[in-house]
């Protein structure tokens, strides 16, 4: 069975799905088998895509107008298509970048393999740039990573306060300008240090 997926980025009605509908029906997809979303490709929560992926069965072919209608990034696309492949579901892209992908054919699988290699290459480049940036920062006396929500002195105050059973957590959080969730990330209700607290003192 042929299953289609179409998406536009805006939910305000300013963008039309007609062009994608026409391309999908021309490719042989019945309108009742086309799933749609009106949402950014960066959104994790896309009900149409979720329903589409659930509807696919072994031997089906998912057809999209363009590759970017499906995914947030090259890495996400590769992951999705690999999942489809594991379920014996094909993918066919009708136009744009990736139009040569048709995983129901040997040539299409080869094209997808090239995309997969590019995604891995992209991921490795990002990792190398991140490591290089951290090394350069350390060489200048700066440390990378997320900043702590508390100072060391504030952490000591929090420790002492939490060890006292009469302490009001809400008042303590107001004084430290943090949320209870953040407080408990650093200090246990008993006043003992948690992982974030230990890392702060060791920094």
Secondary structure, DSSP 8 states (H G I E B T S, - for coil): -EEEEEEES-SSS-S-SHHHHHHHHHTT--GGGEEEEES-TT-S--HHHHHHHHH--TT-EEEEEEGGGT-SSHHHHHHHHHHHHHTT-EEEEEESTTTT-BTTSHHHHHHHHHHHHHHHHHHHHHHHHHHHHHHHHHHTT---S---SS-HHHHHHHHHHHHSTT--HHHHHHHHT--HHHHHHHB-TTS-B-HHHHHHHH-
